[in-house]
Amino acid sequence: MKVYKATDKDMKCRDFQYELGKTAEVDGDIELCKNGLHACEMPLDVLGYYAPGDGSRYFEAELEDVSDAKRSDDTKRVGKKLTLSAEIGIPGLVKAQVEYVKAQCDFDNAIKKADAEKKNHATGERGAASATGESGAASATGESGAASATGERGAASATGWSGAASATGRRGAASATGDSGAASATGDSGAASATGVRGAASATGWSGAASATGWSGAASATGRRGAASATGDSGAASATGESGAASATGERGAASATGWSGAASATGWSGAASATGESGAASATGRRGAASATGVRGAASATGWSGAASATGWSGAASATGESGAASATGRRGAASATGVRGAASATGWSGAASATGWRGAASATGKYCVAMTTGFFGHVMGDIGNAIVCVERRDNGEVAAILAGIVDGKTLKPGVWYTVKNGRWMEVQK
């Protein structure tokens, strides 16, 4: 049985260690939610067990010797053998969810039937097709075609230039393929997929998934466990709600996840990722990427040239890796780390820590009981009264020549003044 499995960052589930491509087995009797190897048939159901904001990993898998037992509230299954076949991440989950929902409503056959019967089917320039009722299907093929299916398990397909497809109801699926196509699925487990130039996909409801692939595509999933993926130039993905996940991959992609345990990832040139809410995580990888995580235990990571990471809230963490990266942690027990050339790290709030590793890195501690540290060549540190600063001096070959640590007391070390260590002594410098 094809299933989907979530694990923690170490590929563990309830202390059981999995390995990619290796079949895991259990002995004895199995019982759903008690004993055995568990996974979900519907891709987005795994977000309910491992939220995307905690470094969770997502896999396509095969479940064998499966029990007939099922849950009423999701698609969790239990078996004796489980093989993780591929790691797919959030974009893969979204794509799989779209295909899963299409299969549930027999999307392809429904569209073929509508085409063959010439019922709820429009072919040609600016044709429109509408199907209303249970398991209805609408297909519009051609220039500026529009297709709408309303009801339970409705399917809508618009193929061609500027086509639009809308499926409203339970497990509806909408697919728009072509230039400027738009797809919208509203309802329980709805899925929307728009493929092509300037395609837009929107899925609103419980476990909705939206995927937009192509140039300037945008994907938005709103609701519980909604996931949105936009792949291509200038793509944008937004997931709003509980356990929502947003992924934008490509040039100037932007991803925003708002809600509980939301995760946002933007990979590419000038990508930006923002996760707002409890345990949210934001990751921006590429040139000039920016990541912002706001809320309780939020984490932000920006990797690449001139990346910036900001974590605001309780126990937030921010990491910027690359040239001229900047990391800022604001709130209680926040941590900021900047690794690379001219990286800057700032910890603002209560008991925050800032670390800058690399050439001419700068770390500042502004707040109460904060610590700032630099461990690279020609590092600079600064702090407010009562905060601690730590700085390393290195020889040309990289060896540690000296390390100084002190508390900013207003006398030996002044507040708001940048320091470095030279010849084993504190020296004021201009930032």
C-alpha positions in Angstrom: 0.0 0.0 0.0 1.3 3.4 -0.9 1.4 5.7 2.1 3.1 8.7 3.5 5.3 8.8 6.6 6.5 11.7 8.8 9.5 11.5 11.2 11.5 13.9 13.3 14.7 15.5 12.0 16.7 12.3 12.8 14.3 10.0 10.9 12.9 8.7 14.1 9.2 8.1 15.0 8.5 7.4 18.7 12.2 6.4 19.1 12.0 4.0 16.2 14.9 4.6 13.8 14.1 4.5 10.1 16.5 4.4 7.2 15.7 5.4 3.6 15.2 2.4 1.3 15.5 -0.1 4.2 12.4 -2.1 5.2 11.5 -1.8 8.9 9.6 -4.7 10.5 7.9 -5.5 13.7 7.0 -8.9 15.3 3.9 -9.9 17.0 0.3 -8.6 16.7 -0.3 -5.1 15.4 -3.1 -2.7 16.5 -3.9 0.7 15.2 -2.4 3.5 17.3 -0.9 1.0 19.7 1.5 -1.5 18.1 3.0 -1.7 14.7 4.3 0.6 12.0 2.1 3.6 11.2 1.6 5.8 8.2 -1.1 7.8 6.4 -2.9 7.2 3.1 -3.7 10.9 2.6 -0.4 12.9 2.4 -1.4 15.9 4.4 -2.6 13.8 7.3 1.0 13.3 8.4 1.2 17.0 9.3 -1.1 16.2 12.3 1.6 13.9 13.7 4.8 15.8 12.9 4.2 19.5 12.4 6.4 21.2 9.8 7.8 23.7 12.2 9.9 21.2 14.2 12.4 20.1 11.6 10.1 17.2 10.6 10.8 15.1 7.5 8.3 13.7 5.1 8.5 10.5 3.0 6.7 8.5 0.4 6.5 4.9 1.6 5.2 1.3 1.1 3.2 -0.3 3.9 2.9 -4.1 3.9 0.9 -6.7 5.9 -1.7 -3.9 6.6 -4.4 -4.3 9.2 -8.0 -3.6 8.1 -8.5 -1.2 11.0 -9.1 2.5 10.1 -9.6 5.7 12.0 -12.7 7.8 11.6 -10.9 11.2 11.7 -7.9 10.6 9.3 -6.3 8.0 7.1 -3.8 6.5 9.5 -3.0 2.8 8.9 -0.9 0.2 10.6 1.2 -2.6 9.2 4.1 -5.0 9.9 6.5 -3.7 7.3 7.3 -0.2 6.2 9.8 1.0 3.6 10.6 4.7 3.2 11.1 4.9 -0.6 11.8 8.7 -1.1 12.0 11.9 0.9 9.7 14.4 -0.7 9.4 17.3 1.7 6.6 19.8 1.7 6.5 20.4 -2.1 6.2 16.6 -2.6 3.4 16.4 0.0 1.5 19.1 -1.8 1.9 17.4 -5.2 0.9 14.0 -3.7 -2.1 15.6 -2.0 -3.3 17.0 -5.3 -3.0 13.6 -6.9 -4.6 11.8 -3.9 -7.7 14.1 -4.0 -7.9 13.7 -7.8 -7.9 9.9 -7.4 -10.6 10.1 -4.7 -12.9 11.9 -7.0 -11.8 9.9 -10.0 -10.7 13.1 -11.6 -9.2 11.8 -14.8 -12.0 9.5 -15.7 -14.6 12.0 -14.8 -13.1 14.6 -17.2 -12.7 11.9 -19.9 -16.4 11.0 -19.4 -17.4 14.6 -19.7 -15.4 15.0 -22.8 -16.7 11.8 -24.4 -20.4 12.5 -23.6 -20.1 16.1 -24.7 -21.9 16.8 -21.4 -20.5 19.6 -19.2 -17.8 20.0 -21.8 -16.8 23.1 -23.8 -14.2 23.0 -26.6 -13.0 26.1 -28.5 -12.4 29.8 -27.9 -13.8 31.1 -24.6 -15.9 28.0 -24.0 -17.4 27.5 -20.5 -18.5 24.3 -18.8 -20.4 23.8 -15.5 -21.3 20.7 -13.6 -23.5 20.9 -10.4 -24.3 18.0 -8.2 -22.7 14.9 -6.7 -19.6 13.6 -8.5 -20.2 16.1 -11.3 -17.3 16.9 -13.7 -16.7 19.9 -15.9 -14.1 20.2 -18.7 -13.2 23.3 -20.7 -10.5 23.0 -23.4 -9.3 25.8 -25.6 -8.6 29.5 -25.4 -10.0 31.3 -22.3 -12.1 28.2 -21.3 -13.6 28.0 -17.9 -14.8 24.9 -16.0 -16.7 24.7 -12.8 -17.8 21.7 -10.8 -19.9 22.2 -7.7 -20.9 19.3 -5.3 -19.4 16.3 -3.6 -16.4 14.8 -5.4 -16.7 17.3 -8.3 -13.9 17.7 -10.7 -13.0 20.7 -12.9 -10.4 20.9 -15.7 -9.5 23.9 -17.8 -6.8 23.4 -20.4 -5.5 26.1 -22.7 -4.7 29.8 -22.7 -6.2 31.7 -19.7 -8.3 28.8 -18.6 -9.8 28.7 -15.1 -11.1 25.8 -13.1 -13.1 25.8 -9.9 -14.3 22.8 -7.9 -16.4 23.6 -4.8 -17.5 20.9 -2.4 -16.1 17.9 -0.5 -13.0 16.4 -2.1 -13.3 18.5 -5.2 -10.3 18.9 -7.4 -9.5 21.7 -9.9 -6.7 21.7 -12.5 -5.8 24.5 -14.8 -3.0 23.9 -17.3 -1.7 26.5 -19.7 -0.8 30.2 -19.8 -2.4 32.3 -17.0 -4.5 29.4 -15.8 -6.1 29.6 -12.4 -7.4 26.7 -10.3 -9.5 27.0 -7.1 -10.8 24.2 -4.9 -12.9 25.1 -1.9 -14.1 22.6 0.7 -13.0 19.5 2.6 -9.8 18.0 1.2 -10.0 20.1 -1.9 -6.9 20.2 -4.2 -6.0 22.8 -6.8 -3.2 22.6 -9.3 -2.2 25.3 -11.8 0.6 24.5 -14.2 2.0 27.0 -16.7 2.9 30.7 -17.1 1.4 32.9 -14.4 -0.8 30.1 -13.1 -2.4 30.5 -9.7 -3.9 27.8 -7.4 -6.0 28.3 -4.3 -7.3 25.6 -1.9 -9.5 26.7 0.9 -10.8 24.3 3.6 -9.6 21.3 5.7 -6.5 19.6 4.4 -6.6 21.5 1.2 -3.5 21.5 -1.0 -2.5 24.1 -3.7 0.3 23.7 -6.2 1.3 26.3 -8.8 4.2 25.3 -11.1 5.6 27.7 -13.7 6.6 31.3 -14.3 5.1 33.7 -11.7 2.9 31.0 -10.2 1.2 31.6 -6.9 -0.3 29.0 -4.5 -2.4 29.7 -1.5 -3.8 27.1 1.0 -6.0 28.3 3.8 -7.4 26.0 6.5 -6.3 23.2 8.8 -3.2 21.4 7.6 -3.3 23.2 4.3 -0.1 23.1 2.3 1.0 25.4 -0.6 3.8 24.9 -3.0 4.9 27.3 -5.8 7.8 26.2 -8.0 9.2 28.5 -10.7 10.4 32.1 -11.3 8.8 34.6 -9.0 6.5 32.0 -7.4 4.8 32.7 -4.1 3.2 30.3 -1.7 1.1 31.1 1.3 -0.4 28.6 3.9 -2.6 30.0 6.6 -4.1 27.9 9.4 -3.1 25.1 11.7 0.0 23.1 10.7 0.1 24.9 7.3 3.2 24.6 5.2 4.4 26.8 2.4 7.2 26.2 0.0 8.4 28.5 -2.8 11.3 27.2 -5.0 12.8 29.3 -7.7 13.9 32.8 -8.5 12.5 35.5 -6.2 10.1 32.9 -4.6 8.3 33.9 -1.4 6.7 31.6 1.1 4.5 32.6 4.1 3.1 30.2 6.7 0.8 31.7 9.3 -0.7 29.7 12.2 0.2 27.0 14.6 3.4 25.0 13.7 3.5 26.5 10.2 6.7 26.2 8.2 7.8 28.4 5.3 10.7 27.6 2.9 11.9 29.8 0.0 14.8 28.4 -2.1 16.4 30.4 -4.8 17.5 33.9 -5.7 16.1 36.7 -3.5 13.7 34.2 -1.8 11.9 35.2 1.4 10.2 33.0 3.9 8.0 34.1 6.8 6.5 31.8 9.5 4.2 33.5 12.1 2.8 31.6 15.0 3.7 29.0 17.6 6.7 26.8 16.7 6.8 28.3 13.2 10.0 27.8 11.2 11.2 29.8 8.2 14.1 28.9 5.9 15.4 31.0 3.0 18.2 29.4 1.0 19.9 31.3 -1.9 21.2 34.8 -2.7 19.8 37.6 -0.6 17.3 35.2 1.0 15.4 36.5 4.1 13.7 34.4 6.7 11.5 35.6 9.6 9.9 33.5 12.3 7.6 35.2 14.8 6.0 33.5 17.8 6.8 30.9 20.4 9.9 28.8 19.6 10.1 30.1 16.1 13.2 29.4 14.1 14.6 31.2 11.1 17.5 30.2 8.9 18.9 32.1 5.9 21.7 30.5 3.9 23.4 32.2 1.1 24.8 35.6 0.1 23.5 38.6 2.1 20.8 36.4 3.8 19.0 37.7 6.8 17.2 35.7 9.5 15.0 37.1 12.2 13.4 35.2 15.1 11.0 37.1 17.3 9.3 35.6 20.3 10.0 33.1 23.2 13.0 30.9 22.6 13.3 31.9 19.0 16.5 31.0 17.0 17.9 32.7 14.0 20.8 31.5 11.8 22.4 33.3 8.9 25.0 31.4 6.9 26.9 33.0 4.1 28.6 36.3 3.1 27.3 39.4 4.9 24.4 37.4 6.5 22.6 38.9 9.4 20.8 37.1 12.2 18.5 38.7 14.8 16.8 37.0 17.8 14.3 39.2 19.7 12.5 37.9 22.8 13.1 35.6 25.7 16.0 33.2 25.4 16.4 33.9 21.7 19.6 32.8 19.9 21.2 34.3 16.9 24.1 32.9 14.8 25.8 34.4 11.8 28.4 32.3 10.0 30.4 33.7 7.1 32.2 36.8 5.9 31.0 40.0 7.6 28.1 38.2 9.3 26.2 40.0 12.0 24.3 38.5 14.9 22.0 40.4 17.3 20.3 39.1 20.4 17.6 41.5 21.8 15.5 40.6 24.8 15.9 38.4 27.9 18.8 36.0 28.2 19.4 36.1 24.4 22.7 34.9 22.8 24.4 36.1 19.7 27.2 34.4 17.9 29.1 35.6 14.8 31.5 33.1 13.3 33.7 34.1 10.3 35.8 36.9 9.0 34.9 40.4 10.5 31.7 39.0 12.1 29.8 41.2 14.5 27.7 40.1 17.5 25.7 42.4 19.7 23.8 41.7 23.0 21.0 44.2 23.6 18.6 43.4 26.4 18.8 41.8 29.8 21.2 39.0 30.6 22.3 38.6 27.0 25.6 37.3 25.6 27.4 38.3 22.4 30.4 36.3 21.0 32.6 36.3 18.0 35.1 33.5 17.2 36.5 34.4 13.8 39.1 36.8 12.4 38.8 40.5 13.4 35.4 40.0 15.1 33.5 42.8 16.8 31.3 42.6 19.9 29.0 45.0 21.6 26.6 44.9 24.6 24.4 46.9 26.9 25.0 47.3 30.7 25.0 43.9 32.5 25.4 41.9 29.3 28.5 39.7 28.6 30.7 39.9 25.5 33.3 37.4 24.3 35.8 37.9 21.5 38.6 35.7 20.1 41.8 37.0 18.6 43.4 34.8 15.9 46.9 34.6 14.3 47.3 34.7 10.6 47.3 30.8 10.5 44.0 30.7 12.3 45.4 29.7 15.7 43.7 31.3 18.7 46.0 34.0 20.1 43.8 35.2 22.9 40.2 35.1 24.1 38.6 37.8 26.3 35.3 37.8 28.1 33.8 40.4 30.2 30.6 42.0 31.5 29.7 45.5 30.2 29.9 47.5 33.4 30.2 51.1 32.0 33.8 51.4 33.2 36.2 48.8 31.7 33.6 47.9 29.0 31.2 50.7 27.8 27.6 50.1 26.7 26.9 50.6 23.0 30.6 50.5 22.1 32.1 48.0 19.7 35.2 46.1 20.8 37.7 43.7 19.3 40.7 42.0 20.8 44.2 43.0 19.7 47.4 41.9 21.3 45.4 40.3 24.0 43.6 43.5 25.0 40.2 45.0 24.5 40.2 47.7 21.8 37.4 50.1 20.8 36.6 50.0 17.1 34.3 51.7 14.6 31.6 49.3 13.4 
